[in-house]
Every structure is written in structure tokens, then in C-alpha cells.
Amino acid sequence: MAKDYYDVLGVARDADTDAIKRAYRALAMKHHPDRNPGDKKAEQSFKDATEAYEVLGDEKKRPAYDRYGHSAFQNSGGGGGAHPTSAGFGDIFEDMFSEFADIMGTGRRGGQQRGVRHGSDLRVDVDLSLEEAFYGTEKTIEVTAPIACESCSGKGSRSGRGAQACGECDGTGTLRVQRGFFTLEQTCRRCQGRGRVIADACRRCQGSGQMRGRSRVSVKIPRGADNGTRIRVSEKGGFAGAMGGKNGDLYIFVRIDIHPIFQRENNTIMCRLPVSMTAAALGRSITLPSIDGGKVSLKVPAGSQTGDRFRLRGKGTYALQSAMRGDMIVALEVEVPRNLSERQRKNLEDFEKEEKKAQNPESESFLSRVGEFWTRSKRRAS
């Protein structure tokens, strides 16, 4: 008597396609002949599960089975074999193949990549002045990295022939091994999966084609570069070596030095401007430098205070790879005089006597709030 396909897979009759797929995959992995060599019971269980999934995993066959049972396929040949050829088997057997390959040590996960190797990528930090970043500049950088071996010119072989196709795997980097239903790919031991070998290795570089050395690279830094700007110089990194891959890339990371006058915030140039107390009180026109080497005139209004900020349009730095410039912001800091002479002290004392509340609104407002605070505190205490 034929077994019920739902019982074979161990799922309910209303199970969805994903549940049926998971159930079959678990059974196939458990009873697969490669995992159970010589076990006839396991082999039959695998065939039964495959037959059941061939029907229940098919959206056209399953309704027919639900209605007519096994008799639905008696004359059609569907569902009678244990050959995984239906459309739903592809991804399942791909996963199974991957797991078998990992178990047998023939998988690609964590192994060497087949074919040629690329050279190592390198990172170099470059320090620029704010002016260099503003205008853009060109720097010559010395890089310590693998370079072509001087003895074999990077070929890796004494004869200069370089790497040749591996005779063991015919240059594919893999060997095929038959395992039951599957043909597994195994990394070629002779060439380590590269597909190429060097018969007469150079004594100096041991066939790698590389040696440690220094090279000089000229790099153009675009205007507007900022802290963290990354510039890629193609194939100027580590030498790939004898297997013929491309050299690695060189990555330049920009660092901006501290400037004695300006600070940069994105495309805005910040400038702190200390002014004397009298200049802030009376007002003054002040000439300042700009990042482009020119001069800008700033009129400080009478009565200016510490923290007042003035914006100079278009006097900032360039955006990266753009003709647009940001602004320059000047932050005022009023400096209180020190080391007064007796005459200056007397003049200030006389000035203080003549001061009016309206001349110092901030301090008068603060003192007023302090007085109100103390009054409320006394009321609560009483």
C-alpha cells in the first residue's frame, strides 16, 4: 500500500509550500546516501521523501493528489520516481551541495579565490594646510608596499616564462569528484585553486614575483578637499605578483592641519575676532584676511557684544569639485583691558559713575532677576 505523502514528509494537509519545502530538505539531508553509505533503509527513506516532495511541492500536482490520491498519477508517470528533476528542487539541492562541500572540505567558503590574485590595497594619510585644501595641490607620496621582484621582473620564475596553466586541473583550479547524484568541485591541490603554477620559481622571491620596496606616487588633491576626503589612485597599491592579477589600489585620506587664524566647518570658514572694549563700544572698521589671501573689510557697529557674529558671503572655501564657495563667519570677542595705568583707572571710575541703566541693559536685567529671586526665597523661608 502506497504511503501517504503528507505522512512521509511529516506535515499537515494544510501545510504551506514553505513548510513542505523545509520538511523535505530536513529529510533529504538526514537520509541522503552520501551521508549513509550502504544503508538501504536510509536510501529508501530518501527516495520516499523525494517522491512525496515531487508531488506536494508542485502547485499543479498537489491539488490532484489531494482530490484523487495516488490514483491521480497511475497513468501519467508523475510522482512515481525518485528522481529530483522538478522545478522546486533546484535551490534545495544547491543548499545541500554547499553543505556537503563544506563537510568534505571542498567548498569555496573561506577558501582561496580561484584564478588570479589582485595586489593589496593601501591607505596613506596626507596632511594638508588649509590653504592647500582650498586651492588644491599635488603631492608626491612615498609608499612602502610589495613591488616587482628585481631578479625576475615580477614573473616569479627564473626563466622569465612566468606562471603556466596547471597540468593537474587544466588551468581550471578545480577537480571534479562524483558523489552519488552530485558532481562536487574540489580545489586543485597542486595550484591551490589558482589554475596556474610556476615550475622554476625565482630564488629571491620564492615564485611570488614580489619583494618589499618603496615607490613614489604623484597624487592630485582637488580643491575643496576636507578632513576625511578619500582619493583613490587606481593600481598604485601593492604589486599583484606572478599570477598576473592587477595591482592593488592606493587610497589617500586627507587630514587638514590646524590653522592659526581660521577654522573650517564644511564649506564655512570660521574666524574668531578679538576687539578691544573701546572698539566694541564706539564701533570700528576692521580689515581681515580671507582664506584666498585677499582682504575683507568688516564694520563692527557701536555697542557690539561678545558672541555677535557677522557673515561675509562667498568668502568661505570651495565645495569639493565645485565652483561654489561657502561663507566666512566672524565671531566677536570683546576683550576687557588689563594692566591699567592710574589715569586709565581713574577715567574708568569716573565713567562708571556717569553710567546709566540703559547703557548696560543685559547686566541691569540680570541684576533685576537676581533681586526677584532673593525676594521670593525670603518669602518662602518666612
Steps between C-alpha positions, in 0.01 A plus 500: 500500500637839397598731783317828548729775375408733788592229751828437318602865537342532844288805419132586536273491195458879516875568524622778274768461232779633723419249777501214248830618360661521845375155595637344183835672532544369854417145395718515190797619701441231764454201267716595201708200378825697522444541872387142546717283270370144477188570708210365290237626745633855483515476119133393486400781739677748274316365195164513679556861614610602151194337343271674749657839446486461122121498536427722800757756397335544160209744491333304216551147633406566862129588433465184293653290777276662763194405293587158355796378703761279335257400227540848350844400368459132417492563126703819480828390655502804727593437858620151439873552486764615740683722255527865613426667168199720583531876506489526879817300560760746373554719804466209743772297331717807459490547879566131554794508262645794691470321833648176366787696350572671831494169687740340251732802499441572131280807533598854408401660827806636668724344235724669252336673210545323170709670235735794518557711807487875526765694685426638845327837533692758703402802709712811547405806708606835353519820705401823323494861605163674479631705209610186309157349549339826381698525177569132437852370472720217377694282740771243443450213743748230589328163536647191663335198339566181301671585171618288204792275587818638344640155420205368300328830408188383680466179295574273793712261294872479427442447128269798473213288367286583798198299610371224274168317490484225762524156336310331783175695454558636148503854634154487657620497861258219589465125470162328471405215734185286454292454817172318443261728316744786509823604340703699754776744416818459702780756518804388306778426748783568260404857410294571813204599284686764301506304177863598438835384633864607481732213417837672557442740787725803539735448794477856620122531520421127528270523198278776636633761257504751788746666728465770763592842371416868470339688218415866444151594385386844386144578616280795407292628791189679368406841640244489776641182656410469867586280796420141404487561125602176330684492168545172313805453278435195285764222498756694702477273803671166556646310203283200408790264438566210270144379442419795277230683695466875516692705753305619802367853535641784708258692720598849614323636811527876555570659839485880538756667726394746770507857366613797716207721389223296339299192579303308238148363550389332177531784245480777759810678625479604865709785639521614862550878523613649832428878523573748772227622729522850355482371139190300585342795684580768242486289182787439265586390143741206508693342211523121512678241283298250296593141424577586137775741613297816443365756745147562621366803687266450795310782668448427869196702613517709816379306802601160363520217752693176543330229297374728224555331164548656158458311174711580194336340197712292262819533707509138618661201331400307191277197512684194371508500119281812483541867415267600786650650813358508847494800735739640756361556849674738739426448871566804719673479838518823700821515699506673838819709544767388748791671674329840516699810585383720787362754256307235307360356821389848615335565164312172518386569852368839389331335205338243728347777712344653194366169361126468457292187521405521135868475403531152654162332439625141531670547837209707635253232388706230668529693826126557494431127465745424783315745726165339422645155573624607845164662582311179419750296704447720807122469470517122487738492799262712711 
